[in-house]
Amino acid sequence: MRVGSTILGIAGGVVLLVLLGVAIAVWTVDPNQFIGPLQARIKATTGRDVAIGGGIDLKLGLTPKLVARDVRFGNAPWAKGPDMLSAKSVEAEVALLPLLKREFDLVRLNLLDPVIALETNAQGQGNWELAPRKGGARGAKSEASTEMFAIGDLAITRGTLTYRDGATGNETRIVIDTLTLQARDAQSPVNAEFRGTIDGIAIALTGNLGPLATLAQRRLPYPVALQGEIAGKKTSIALKVQRSEGAVDLQDIEASSGASKVRGKLGIRQTGAQTAYAIDLASDALAVSDIALPVASPPPAKRAPAPASAPRHIFSDAPLPFDSLRNTSASGQVTIGRLLLADGQQLGNVRVEFTLRDGKLDVPVLQFATYGGSFAGKLAVDVTRPQGGPAVNLVLDGHQLDLAALLAAGGVKREVRGGKTEIAIDLAMRGDSPHKWMASANGRVRAVVGSASLVNSKLDPGVSFDQIAQVVNPFRTVDGATELRCAVVRLPLSSGVAQIDRSIAVETRELEVSASGTLDFRNETLDLSIKPRVRQGIPINIPQIAELVRFRGPFASPTVGVDAMASAATIARAGAAVGTGGLSVLGEALLGGTTAAGGTGAAACAVALGKASPAATASASAKAPAASNPVQDLGSAVGKLLGR
């Protein structure tokens, strides 16, 4: 026992002497003697200057800490500012034993209040790309970078980072509350945490990254797995990063935000000033609200208030970011099982194939399901033309669409049975906003509605559709439903104006309705004359008859009115017909010609589709008795109706 105690006592004394020697050695170390060698080492390794304006202090402990104040790391010669990084202070925890040899090994590096400026030049070179050692081969660059930045723990506290794209001038600002990267060594996985904002968007993420040596040396796919919150939504990201000269490939992407999930791959190639993307993404369910990040609005500029009479356009005047297409190349495909738009509308089975090159976007495949049916078409955008803005060509065909859903989208809620609808759009447009597109549109828009039954519910006087129905179709007050046989809307557009010559039509069991006039998308106004005609053989037992209805005003709030003179003439002829028992004359007065099967007039839908000439109707209309003096005829008709 005494021998053991003696041995332990001697060992303890030896340890105490060693620790005392280490403490004396460390105490006698002047940390400022490291400044010169450290600056020289960094300069030789990176080609950049480092300035330490406030000197270095050594704080003793089991893990000594070197504190350098007012640290600046030089920038690339072509960069905008002199420093790529500046920090109020840099705390470097170093291994104890190497200090005995007047050497230091970094255990943890903490940057306090740093300002980091990352940028690329017009050719795509980054200011973080460091020069190799003098006399070293090109391959030594990555090894040197690994040696320099293979730090066990790295932390940033209260920092800011900006990234400027030299080709586009776009700038991203990152505010770092805390950033920590922890690893045993350069060959070990990294535990990561970030809390802060990117362009004003709150982000809090934690997760695991691959070894720093793998990332720096570009040897293997670099794994990334993060989870947390972005803009208040639960978010997770898992992928593998494969780097090569001038290229980054994001493979095995599995990302989620809120209830949305995306998988696939993304390739990024830098060729000079242009960035090229190869995209292959798929999602079973995706909500725009989950991926649309809030944007911090700049303070409003002082400007004169808009005049009270300024037009309010249905088609938005907000310019779209077409400039981003100029210096970007991309190709790929996106498939989405269910896409939820910001307005609540859902699109199903979305499939898009596209290529973007030299400012020209070509979408040869554009498919989606909505309104109970499906759309298929193609889109082309050319932003290279200097005059008139981007050129947009859209071809889109909708099949088997549900009439009730289409009416509901327009603010009309009706119980509808049937009414499958076909839509065809073929337009060439110019401009950078939806309003400019429609104001310059050339081409055609056509919608054809099949037979349907519309339940005649209570009318809403605030809805234009119901106002027209009330004036044009008096039968709806006595029938439980309106039996629609067909409806056609055919708009031939020229420079944003559609001249309508009976190319809008509706046929019901009792009525035919045709419209003529103008739709002007330049100022979003309409002026249509709507002519209802009773079908031959329909018993006349209705409270009012309108010969001509005027539908005019801005798209947002058109008004409906009855042409008094034309309607008076019609009532006069109707009164005369009833007084003499001439039902056929009454039919001609209301129809402007017979329209029943086998009659002389052409059906309204056929005329609207361009499949029949309106000449037959016009000639028949000429045979109808005219009222040269509507007021006199009206008085005569009233007299006959009263038996006078």
C-alpha positions as CSV (number, residue, x, y, z in Angstrom):
1,M,0.0,0.0,0.0
2,R,2.8,2.4,0.9
3,V,4.5,1.6,-2.4
4,G,1.3,2.3,-4.3
5,S,0.8,5.6,-2.5
6,T,4.4,6.6,-3.2
7,I,4.0,5.8,-6.9
8,L,0.8,7.8,-7.1
9,G,2.4,10.7,-5.3
10,I,5.3,10.7,-7.6
11,A,3.0,10.6,-10.7
12,G,0.9,13.4,-9.3
13,G,3.9,15.5,-8.7
14,V,5.2,14.8,-12.2
15,V,1.8,15.8,-13.7
16,L,1.7,18.9,-11.6
17,L,5.2,19.9,-12.7
18,V,4.2,19.3,-16.4
19,L,1.1,21.4,-16.0
20,L,3.1,24.1,-14.3
21,G,5.6,24.0,-17.1
22,V,2.8,24.3,-19.7
23,A,1.3,27.2,-17.9
24,I,4.6,29.0,-17.7
25,A,5.3,28.3,-21.4
26,V,1.8,29.5,-22.4
27,W,2.1,32.6,-20.1
28,T,5.3,33.6,-21.7
29,V,3.9,33.3,-25.2
30,D,3.3,36.7,-26.8
31,P,0.3,36.1,-29.2
32,N,1.2,39.1,-31.3
33,Q,4.3,37.2,-32.5
34,F,1.8,35.1,-34.5
35,I,0.6,38.0,-36.5
36,G,3.4,38.2,-39.0
37,P,3.7,34.4,-39.7
38,L,-0.1,34.2,-39.8
39,Q,-0.4,37.0,-42.4
40,A,2.5,35.5,-44.4
41,R,0.9,32.0,-44.4
42,I,-2.5,33.3,-45.4
43,K,-1.0,35.5,-48.2
44,A,1.0,32.5,-49.5
45,T,-2.0,30.2,-49.4
46,T,-4.7,32.5,-50.7
47,G,-3.0,35.4,-52.4
48,R,-5.0,37.8,-50.2
49,D,-3.8,40.2,-47.5
50,V,-5.0,40.0,-43.9
51,A,-4.9,43.0,-41.5
52,I,-5.3,42.7,-37.8
53,G,-5.7,46.3,-36.6
54,G,-6.4,45.8,-32.9
55,G,-3.7,43.2,-32.1
56,I,-4.2,39.7,-30.5
57,D,-4.9,38.8,-26.9
58,L,-4.5,35.4,-25.3
59,K,-7.0,34.3,-22.8
60,L,-5.8,31.3,-20.7
61,G,-7.9,28.3,-19.9
62,L,-8.0,24.5,-20.6
63,T,-8.5,25.6,-24.2
64,P,-6.6,28.9,-24.7
65,K,-8.4,31.5,-26.8
66,L,-6.7,34.0,-29.2
67,V,-8.8,37.1,-29.7
68,A,-8.0,39.2,-32.7
69,R,-9.7,42.6,-33.1
70,D,-10.5,44.6,-36.2
71,V,-9.7,41.8,-38.7
72,R,-9.9,42.4,-42.5
73,F,-9.5,39.8,-45.2
74,G,-8.7,41.3,-48.7
75,N,-10.9,41.0,-51.7
76,A,-10.3,40.0,-55.3
77,P,-8.6,42.7,-57.4
78,W,-11.8,43.2,-59.6
79,A,-14.3,43.3,-56.6
80,K,-16.2,46.4,-55.7
81,G,-14.9,46.8,-52.2
82,P,-11.4,46.4,-50.6
83,D,-12.4,43.6,-48.2
84,M,-14.2,40.3,-48.7
85,L,-14.6,40.0,-44.9
86,S,-14.2,42.3,-42.0
87,A,-15.0,41.5,-38.4
88,K,-15.1,43.4,-35.1
89,S,-13.2,40.5,-33.5
90,V,-12.2,36.9,-34.3
91,E,-12.0,34.4,-31.4
92,A,-9.8,31.4,-32.1
93,E,-9.7,28.6,-29.6
94,V,-6.5,26.7,-30.0
95,A,-5.1,23.4,-28.8
96,L,-2.9,23.7,-25.7
97,L,0.0,21.5,-26.3
98,P,1.1,22.8,-29.7
99,L,1.6,26.2,-28.0
100,L,4.6,24.8,-26.3
101,K,6.2,24.6,-29.7
102,R,5.1,28.2,-30.5
103,E,2.5,26.7,-32.9
104,F,-1.3,26.8,-32.8
105,D,-4.0,24.4,-34.0
106,L,-7.5,25.9,-34.4
107,V,-10.2,24.1,-32.4
108,R,-13.0,26.7,-32.8
109,L,-13.3,29.9,-34.7
110,N,-15.9,32.5,-33.8
111,L,-16.5,35.6,-35.9
112,L,-18.2,38.5,-34.1
113,D,-20.1,41.1,-36.0
114,P,-18.6,40.1,-39.4
115,V,-19.5,41.8,-42.7
116,I,-19.0,39.3,-45.6
117,A,-19.3,40.5,-49.2
118,L,-19.5,37.7,-51.8
119,E,-19.8,38.6,-55.5
120,T,-19.1,37.4,-59.0
121,N,-17.8,39.3,-61.9
122,A,-19.4,39.5,-65.4
123,Q,-17.6,36.2,-66.3
124,G,-19.0,34.3,-63.3
125,Q,-15.8,34.2,-61.3
126,G,-16.4,34.4,-57.5
127,N,-14.3,36.6,-55.2
128,W,-14.1,33.6,-52.9
129,E,-12.1,31.7,-55.4
130,L,-8.6,31.9,-53.9
131,A,-5.2,31.7,-55.6
132,P,-3.1,28.6,-55.1
133,R,0.3,28.6,-53.4
134,K,3.1,30.1,-55.4
135,G,4.7,27.4,-57.5
136,G,1.9,25.0,-56.8
137,A,0.0,23.1,-59.4
138,R,-3.7,23.9,-60.1
139,G,-4.7,20.7,-58.3
140,A,-3.0,22.0,-55.1
141,K,-5.6,24.7,-54.9
142,S,-8.3,22.5,-53.4
143,E,-5.9,20.9,-51.0
144,A,-4.7,24.3,-49.8
145,S,-8.3,25.4,-49.4
146,T,-9.1,22.3,-47.4
147,E,-6.1,22.9,-45.1
148,M,-7.0,26.5,-44.5
149,F,-10.7,26.0,-43.8
150,A,-10.8,22.6,-42.2
151,I,-11.7,24.0,-38.8
152,G,-13.3,21.8,-36.1
153,D,-15.9,24.4,-35.1
154,L,-16.9,27.6,-36.9
155,A,-19.4,30.1,-35.5
156,I,-20.7,33.5,-36.7
157,T,-22.5,35.8,-34.4
158,R,-24.5,38.9,-35.4
159,G,-23.1,39.0,-39.0
160,T,-24.3,40.2,-42.4
161,L,-23.5,38.6,-45.8
162,T,-24.3,40.0,-49.2
163,Y,-24.1,38.2,-52.5
164,R,-24.0,40.2,-55.7
165,D,-24.4,38.6,-59.2
166,G,-22.0,40.5,-61.4
167,A,-23.8,39.5,-64.6
168,T,-27.3,40.7,-63.5
169,G,-26.5,43.1,-60.7
170,N,-29.0,41.3,-58.4
171,E,-28.1,41.3,-54.8
172,T,-29.1,39.0,-51.9
173,R,-28.7,40.1,-48.3
174,I,-28.4,37.7,-45.4
175,V,-28.6,38.7,-41.8
176,I,-27.0,36.1,-39.5
177,D,-28.1,35.9,-35.9
178,T,-26.2,32.7,-35.4
179,L,-24.4,30.2,-37.6
180,T,-22.5,27.3,-36.3
181,L,-20.7,24.4,-38.0
182,Q,-19.3,21.7,-35.8
183,A,-17.2,18.7,-36.8
184,R,-14.4,16.7,-35.1
185,D,-12.1,17.2,-38.1
186,A,-12.2,17.9,-41.9
187,Q,-13.1,14.3,-42.6
188,S,-16.1,14.2,-40.2
189,P,-19.8,15.1,-40.9
190,V,-20.8,18.6,-39.9
191,N,-23.6,19.6,-37.5
192,A,-25.1,22.9,-38.7
193,E,-27.4,25.5,-37.4
194,F,-28.6,28.8,-38.9
195,R,-30.9,31.5,-37.6
196,G,-31.4,34.7,-39.4
197,T,-33.1,36.2,-42.5
198,I,-32.4,36.1,-46.2
199,D,-33.8,39.1,-48.0
200,G,-36.1,39.7,-45.1
201,I,-37.4,36.1,-44.9
202,A,-37.0,34.5,-41.5
203,I,-35.1,31.2,-41.6
204,A,-34.3,28.8,-38.7
205,L,-32.7,25.5,-39.8
206,T,-30.6,22.8,-38.2
207,G,-29.2,19.6,-39.7
208,N,-26.2,17.7,-41.0
209,L,-23.8,18.4,-43.8
210,G,-21.1,16.2,-45.3
211,P,-17.4,16.6,-44.4
212,L,-15.8,19.9,-45.3
213,A,-13.0,18.0,-47.0
214,T,-15.5,16.4,-49.4
215,L,-17.0,19.8,-50.3
216,A,-13.6,21.5,-50.8
217,Q,-12.0,18.8,-52.8
218,R,-15.1,18.1,-55.0
219,R,-14.6,14.3,-54.8
220,L,-17.9,12.8,-53.9
221,P,-21.6,14.0,-53.8
222,Y,-21.9,16.2,-50.8
223,P,-24.9,15.4,-48.6
224,V,-27.1,18.0,-47.1
225,A,-30.1,17.4,-44.7
226,L,-31.7,20.3,-43.0
227,Q,-35.0,20.9,-41.2
228,G,-36.7,23.8,-39.5
229,E,-38.8,26.7,-40.6
230,I,-38.7,29.1,-43.5
231,A,-41.1,32.1,-43.4
232,G,-43.0,30.4,-40.5
233,K,-43.6,27.2,-42.5
234,K,-42.1,23.8,-41.4
235,T,-39.5,23.0,-44.0
236,S,-37.1,20.1,-44.7
237,I,-34.4,19.8,-47.4
238,A,-32.4,16.7,-48.3
239,L,-30.1,16.5,-51.3
240,K,-26.7,15.7,-52.6
241,V,-24.4,18.4,-54.1
242,Q,-22.0,17.3,-56.9
243,R,-19.5,20.0,-57.9
244,S,-17.3,20.2,-60.9
245,E,-15.5,22.9,-62.9
246,G,-18.2,25.6,-63.6
247,A,-21.1,23.3,-62.6
248,V,-23.2,22.3,-59.6
249,D,-25.6,19.4,-59.7
250,L,-28.3,19.0,-57.0
251,Q,-29.2,15.4,-57.0
252,D,-31.8,13.3,-55.1
253,I,-33.7,16.4,-54.0
254,E,-36.4,15.7,-51.4
255,A,-37.9,19.0,-50.1
256,S,-41.0,19.9,-48.3
257,S,-42.6,23.2,-47.2
258,G,-45.9,23.2,-45.3
259,A,-48.0,20.4,-47.0
260,S,-46.1,20.6,-50.3
261,K,-43.3,18.2,-51.3
262,V,-41.0,18.3,-54.3
263,R,-38.5,15.7,-55.6
264,G,-36.1,15.5,-58.5
265,K,-32.8,17.1,-59.6
266,L,-31.4,20.4,-60.7
267,G,-28.3,21.2,-62.6
268,I,-26.6,24.6,-62.8
269,R,-23.9,25.4,-65.4
270,Q,-22.0,28.7,-65.5
271,T,-20.8,29.7,-69.0
272,G,-19.3,33.1,-68.9
273,A,-21.9,35.6,-67.8
274,Q,-24.8,33.2,-68.5
275,T,-26.2,30.6,-66.1
276,A,-27.9,27.5,-67.5
277,Y,-30.3,25.3,-65.5
278,A,-31.4,21.7,-66.2
279,I,-34.6,21.1,-64.3
280,D,-36.4,17.8,-63.6
281,L,-38.8,18.2,-60.7
282,A,-42.0,16.4,-59.7
283,S,-44.6,16.8,-56.9
284,D,-47.7,14.9,-55.9
285,A,-49.1,18.0,-54.2
286,L,-47.9,21.6,-54.3
287,A,-49.4,24.8,-53.0
288,V,-48.2,28.1,-54.3
289,S,-48.6,29.6,-50.8
290,D,-46.1,27.1,-49.5
291,I,-43.4,28.1,-52.0
292,A,-44.2,31.8,-52.5
293,L,-42.0,33.6,-50.1
294,P,-42.9,37.0,-48.8
295,V,-41.0,39.9,-50.1
296,A,-40.0,42.9,-48.0
297,S,-41.6,45.9,-49.6
298,P,-39.3,49.0,-50.0
299,P,-40.6,52.2,-48.5
300,P,-43.1,53.8,-50.8
301,A,-41.7,56.5,-53.0
302,K,-43.3,59.9,-52.8
303,R,-45.5,60.5,-55.8
304,A,-48.6,62.4,-56.8
305,P,-51.8,60.5,-56.1
306,A,-53.5,58.9,-59.0
307,P,-56.5,60.8,-60.4
308,A,-59.9,59.5,-59.3
309,S,-60.8,58.6,-62.8
310,A,-57.8,56.3,-63.3
311,P,-58.9,53.1,-65.0
312,R,-59.1,49.9,-63.0
313,H,-58.2,47.0,-65.2
314,I,-59.3,43.4,-64.8
315,F,-56.2,42.2,-66.5
316,S,-53.3,43.2,-64.3
317,D,-51.0,46.1,-65.2
318,A,-48.2,44.7,-63.0
319,P,-45.1,44.0,-65.1
320,L,-43.8,40.5,-65.1
321,P,-40.0,39.8,-64.5
322,F,-39.1,39.0,-68.1
323,D,-35.7,40.5,-67.7
324,S,-34.6,37.4,-65.9
325,L,-35.0,35.5,-69.1
326,R,-32.4,37.4,-71.0
327,N,-29.2,36.1,-69.3
328,T,-30.5,32.6,-68.3
329,S,-30.7,29.3,-70.1
330,A,-32.8,26.5,-68.9
331,S,-34.5,23.3,-70.0
332,G,-36.4,20.5,-68.4
333,Q,-39.8,19.4,-67.2
334,V,-42.0,19.8,-64.2
335,T,-44.9,17.5,-63.2
336,I,-47.3,18.2,-60.4
337,G,-50.2,15.9,-59.4
338,R,-52.2,18.7,-57.7
339,L,-51.3,22.4,-57.8
340,L,-53.1,24.8,-55.5
341,L,-53.0,28.3,-56.7
342,A,-52.9,31.5,-54.6
343,D,-56.6,32.2,-55.3
344,G,-57.7,28.7,-54.2
345,Q,-58.1,27.3,-57.7
346,Q,-56.7,23.8,-58.2
347,L,-54.9,22.4,-61.2
348,G,-54.5,18.7,-61.6
349,N,-52.1,16.6,-63.6
350,V,-49.8,19.6,-64.4
351,R,-47.1,18.8,-67.0
352,V,-44.7,21.4,-68.4
353,E,-41.8,20.9,-70.7
354,F,-39.7,24.0,-71.6
355,T,-36.5,25.4,-73.0
356,L,-35.0,28.8,-72.5
357,R,-32.2,30.1,-74.6
358,D,-31.0,33.5,-75.8
359,G,-34.0,35.3,-74.4
360,K,-36.5,32.9,-76.0
361,L,-38.8,30.7,-73.9
362,D,-40.4,27.8,-75.7
363,V,-43.0,25.6,-73.8
364,P,-44.1,23.0,-76.3
365,V,-46.0,21.0,-73.7
366,L,-48.4,22.8,-71.3
367,Q,-51.1,20.5,-69.8
368,F,-53.3,20.7,-66.7
369,A,-56.7,19.7,-65.5
370,T,-59.2,22.2,-64.1
371,Y,-62.9,23.2,-64.2
372,G,-63.9,19.5,-64.5
373,G,-62.0,19.1,-67.8
374,S,-58.5,19.6,-69.2
375,F,-56.3,22.1,-71.1
376,A,-53.5,21.4,-73.5
377,G,-51.4,23.8,-75.5
378,K,-48.1,25.6,-75.9
379,L,-46.5,28.9,-75.1
380,A,-43.7,30.9,-76.6
381,V,-42.1,34.1,-75.2
382,D,-39.5,36.2,-77.0
383,V,-37.9,39.0,-75.0
384,T,-35.2,39.9,-77.6
385,R,-37.4,42.3,-79.6
386,P,-36.6,45.9,-78.5
387,Q,-39.9,47.5,-79.5
388,G,-43.3,46.8,-78.0
389,G,-42.0,44.6,-75.2
390,P,-41.8,40.8,-75.1
391,A,-43.7,38.8,-77.8
392,V,-46.1,36.2,-76.4
393,N,-47.8,33.5,-78.4
394,L,-50.3,31.3,-76.7
395,V,-52.3,28.3,-78.0
396,L,-54.5,26.6,-75.5
397,D,-57.5,24.2,-76.0
398,G,-59.9,23.2,-73.2
399,H,-62.0,20.1,-73.4
400,Q,-65.0,18.8,-71.5
401,L,-65.0,21.8,-69.1
402,D,-67.8,22.1,-66.5
403,L,-70.2,25.0,-67.2
404,A,-71.1,25.4,-63.5
405,A,-67.5,25.7,-62.5
406,L,-66.8,28.3,-65.3
407,L,-69.8,30.4,-64.2
408,A,-68.7,30.2,-60.6
409,A,-65.2,31.4,-61.6
410,G,-67.0,34.5,-63.1
411,G,-69.0,35.1,-60.0
412,V,-72.2,33.4,-61.2
413,K,-73.5,30.7,-59.0
414,R,-76.1,28.6,-60.7
415,E,-77.2,25.0,-60.4
416,V,-76.3,23.5,-63.8
417,R,-76.8,20.1,-65.2
418,G,-74.7,19.3,-68.3
419,G,-73.2,22.1,-70.3
420,K,-69.8,20.6,-71.3
421,T,-67.7,23.3,-72.7
422,E,-64.9,23.5,-75.3
423,I,-62.5,26.5,-75.4
424,A,-59.9,27.3,-78.0
425,I,-57.4,30.2,-77.7
426,D,-54.9,31.2,-80.3
427,L,-53.4,34.6,-79.6
428,A,-50.3,36.6,-80.5
429,M,-49.6,39.4,-78.0
430,R,-46.9,42.0,-77.0
431,G,-46.0,43.6,-73.7
432,D,-44.8,42.8,-70.2
433,S,-48.1,42.6,-68.4
434,P,-51.5,40.8,-68.8
435,H,-53.2,44.0,-69.7
436,K,-50.7,44.9,-72.4
437,W,-51.0,41.4,-73.8
438,M,-54.8,41.7,-74.2
439,A,-54.5,45.3,-75.4
440,S,-52.3,44.1,-78.3
441,A,-53.9,40.7,-78.9
442,N,-54.4,39.4,-82.4
443,G,-56.0,36.0,-83.0
444,R,-59.1,34.3,-81.8
445,V,-60.9,33.1,-78.7
446,R,-63.8,30.6,-79.0
447,A,-66.0,28.9,-76.4
448,V,-68.8,26.5,-77.3
449,V,-71.2,25.2,-74.6
450,G,-73.3,22.1,-75.1
451,S,-76.9,21.4,-74.0
452,A,-77.6,22.1,-70.3
453,S,-80.3,22.8,-67.8
454,L,-79.9,25.9,-65.7
455,V,-82.1,26.1,-62.6
456,N,-83.8,29.4,-62.5
457,S,-82.9,30.6,-59.0
458,K,-83.5,34.1,-57.6
459,L,-81.6,36.8,-59.6
460,D,-78.9,38.9,-58.1
461,P,-79.3,42.4,-59.5
462,G,-75.6,43.1,-58.8
463,V,-74.4,40.4,-61.2
464,S,-74.3,41.4,-64.9
465,F,-75.2,37.9,-66.0
466,D,-78.4,37.9,-64.0
467,Q,-79.3,41.4,-65.3
468,I,-79.1,40.2,-68.9
469,A,-81.0,37.1,-68.0
470,Q,-83.8,39.1,-66.4
471,V,-84.2,41.4,-69.5
472,V,-83.5,39.0,-72.3
473,N,-85.3,35.9,-71.0
474,P,-88.7,36.7,-69.5
475,F,-89.5,33.0,-69.7
476,R,-87.3,32.3,-66.7
477,T,-90.0,33.8,-64.4
478,V,-92.5,31.1,-65.4
479,D,-90.2,28.1,-66.0
480,G,-88.4,26.3,-63.3
481,A,-85.3,25.9,-65.5
482,T,-83.8,27.3,-68.6
483,E,-83.1,24.6,-71.1
484,L,-79.9,25.6,-72.9
485,R,-79.4,24.1,-76.3
486,C,-76.1,25.8,-77.1
487,A,-74.0,28.9,-76.5
488,V,-71.2,30.3,-78.5
489,V,-68.7,33.0,-77.9
490,R,-66.3,33.7,-80.8
491,L,-64.0,36.7,-80.5
492,P,-61.9,37.6,-83.5
493,L,-59.3,39.9,-82.0
494,S,-57.3,42.5,-83.9
495,S,-55.0,44.9,-82.0
496,G,-56.9,44.2,-78.8
497,V,-60.4,44.8,-80.2
498,A,-63.0,42.2,-81.0
499,Q,-65.6,43.3,-83.6
500,I,-68.7,41.1,-82.9
501,D,-71.2,40.4,-85.7
502,R,-73.6,37.9,-84.2
503,S,-70.6,35.8,-83.1
504,I,-72.0,35.6,-79.6
505,A,-75.1,33.6,-79.4
506,V,-77.3,31.5,-77.1
507,E,-80.1,29.1,-77.9
508,T,-82.7,27.9,-75.4
509,R,-85.9,26.0,-75.9
510,E,-87.9,29.2,-76.2
511,L,-85.3,31.8,-77.4
512,E,-82.5,32.6,-79.6
513,V,-80.2,35.4,-78.6
514,S,-77.5,37.0,-80.7
515,A,-75.1,39.8,-79.8
516,S,-73.2,42.3,-82.0
517,G,-70.9,45.2,-81.1
518,T,-67.4,45.7,-79.8
519,L,-65.2,44.4,-77.0
520,D,-62.2,46.7,-76.5
521,F,-59.4,45.2,-74.4
522,R,-57.3,48.3,-74.7
523,N,-59.5,50.3,-72.3
524,E,-61.5,47.2,-71.1
525,T,-64.9,48.5,-72.3
526,L,-67.7,46.8,-74.2
527,D,-70.7,47.9,-76.2
528,L,-73.0,45.1,-77.3
529,S,-76.4,45.0,-78.8
530,I,-78.3,41.9,-77.7
531,K,-81.3,40.8,-79.7
532,P,-83.6,38.1,-78.3
533,R,-86.0,36.2,-80.6
534,V,-88.7,33.9,-79.7
535,R,-88.7,30.5,-81.4
536,Q,-91.5,29.8,-83.9
537,G,-94.4,27.8,-82.3
538,I,-93.7,29.0,-78.7
539,P,-96.9,30.2,-77.0
540,I,-96.6,33.9,-76.0
541,N,-97.4,34.4,-72.4
542,I,-94.7,36.5,-70.9
543,P,-94.8,39.8,-69.0
544,Q,-92.4,41.7,-71.2
545,I,-90.7,41.6,-74.5
546,A,-87.4,43.4,-75.3
547,E,-86.5,43.9,-78.9
548,L,-83.0,45.1,-78.3
549,V,-80.8,45.1,-75.1
550,R,-77.7,47.3,-74.8
551,F,-74.9,45.9,-72.7
552,R,-72.2,48.5,-72.3
553,G,-69.6,50.0,-70.1
554,P,-66.3,48.9,-68.4
555,F,-65.6,45.2,-68.1
556,A,-65.6,45.6,-64.3
557,S,-69.1,47.1,-64.1
558,P,-71.1,47.1,-67.3
559,T,-74.7,48.2,-67.4
560,V,-77.7,46.5,-68.9
561,G,-80.5,48.5,-70.5
562,V,-83.4,48.1,-73.0
563,D,-83.4,50.1,-76.2
564,A,-86.8,51.9,-75.7
565,M,-87.5,52.8,-79.3
566,A,-86.7,49.3,-80.7
567,S,-88.7,47.7,-77.9
568,A,-91.7,50.0,-78.5
569,A,-91.7,49.1,-82.1
570,T,-91.7,45.4,-81.2
571,I,-94.6,45.9,-78.7
572,A,-96.5,47.8,-81.3
573,R,-96.2,45.0,-83.8
574,A,-96.9,42.4,-81.2
575,G,-100.1,44.3,-80.2
576,A,-101.3,44.5,-83.8
577,A,-100.6,40.8,-84.3
578,V,-102.6,39.8,-81.2
579,G,-105.4,42.2,-82.2
580,T,-105.8,40.5,-85.6
581,G,-105.0,37.0,-84.4
582,G,-101.9,36.9,-86.6
583,L,-99.6,34.7,-84.5
584,S,-97.2,34.2,-87.5
585,V,-96.8,37.9,-87.8
586,L,-96.1,38.1,-84.1
587,G,-93.3,35.5,-84.5
588,E,-91.8,37.4,-87.4
589,A,-91.8,40.6,-85.2
590,L,-90.0,38.9,-82.4
591,L,-87.7,36.7,-84.5
592,G,-86.8,38.9,-87.3
593,G,-87.4,35.8,-89.4
594,T,-88.4,32.2,-88.5
595,T,-85.7,30.0,-86.8
596,A,-87.4,26.7,-86.2
597,A,-86.1,23.7,-88.0
598,G,-87.1,23.9,-91.6
599,G,-87.6,27.6,-91.5
600,T,-85.9,30.2,-93.5
601,G,-83.7,31.7,-90.8
602,A,-80.3,30.4,-89.7
603,A,-79.9,29.1,-86.2
604,A,-78.0,31.6,-83.9
605,C,-75.3,29.2,-82.8
606,A,-74.5,28.2,-86.3
607,V,-74.2,31.8,-87.4
608,A,-72.0,32.5,-84.4
609,L,-69.7,29.6,-85.3
610,G,-69.5,30.8,-88.8
611,K,-71.1,27.7,-90.1
612,A,-74.2,29.5,-91.5
613,S,-74.7,32.8,-93.1
614,P,-76.9,35.4,-91.3
615,A,-78.2,36.5,-94.8
616,A,-81.2,34.2,-94.6
617,T,-82.2,35.7,-91.2
618,A,-81.6,39.2,-92.5
619,S,-83.8,38.7,-95.6
620,A,-86.5,37.1,-93.5
621,S,-86.3,40.0,-91.1
622,A,-86.8,42.4,-94.0
623,K,-90.2,40.8,-94.6
624,A,-91.4,41.5,-91.1
625,P,-93.8,44.4,-90.8
626,A,-92.0,47.6,-89.8
627,A,-93.3,50.3,-87.5
628,S,-92.4,53.6,-89.2
629,N,-93.8,55.6,-86.2
630,P,-93.2,53.6,-83.0
631,V,-95.2,56.0,-80.8
632,Q,-98.2,55.9,-83.1
633,D,-98.0,52.2,-83.5
634,L,-97.7,51.7,-79.8
635,G,-100.8,53.7,-79.2
636,S,-102.7,51.8,-81.8
637,A,-101.5,48.5,-80.4
638,V,-102.6,49.4,-76.9
639,G,-106.0,50.4,-78.2
640,K,-106.4,47.1,-79.9
641,L,-105.3,45.2,-76.8
642,L,-108.0,47.1,-74.9
643,G,-110.6,46.2,-77.4
644,R,-110.9,49.8,-78.8
